[in-house]
């Protein structure tokens, strides 16, 4: 069962911010991983169902079955219910394969005796 990739959904966003573009690409890649897992799951589950399922056994039954499976796969993956995309992103960041999330700078490192930082 081939995965469908919507070219408009996965088109690069137009931005001058390189970090935003990289974050978008990472998000698309991890979501596609979750979609692949859901696709394999649905395919294996389909093997347990009788051949005379919802669409019968006509010549177009397999095509319609693939359309339905693809729709279910997309719905499962888009919902993020497995959490695979988030888990993959977290592990890739932990292993250093993705850049760490940018956090607000620690202003204490700019403090000195001449210019102490005070909390409000």
CORTAMO-V22712 format. One line per field, one symbol per residue. ss: DSSP state (A for helix, B for strand, O for the rest). psi: psi as a letter, one per 30 degrees, with the letter a starting at -180 (. if undefined). A space follows every 50 residues. Layout:
ss: ???
psi: ???
This chain:
ss: OOOOOOOOOOOOOOOOOAAAAAAAAAAAAAAAAAAAAAAAAAAAAAOOOO OOOOOOOOOOAAAAAAAAAAAAAAAAAAAOOOOAAAAAAAAAAAOOOOOO OOOOOOAAAAOOOOOOOOOO
psi: jkkkjjfeegkkkjlfjeeeeeeeeeeeeeeeeeeeeeeeeeeeeeffkl ehbegaglfgeeeeeeeeeeeeeeeeeffgffgeeeeeeeeeeefgfkkl kklkkjffffkleeikkkk.
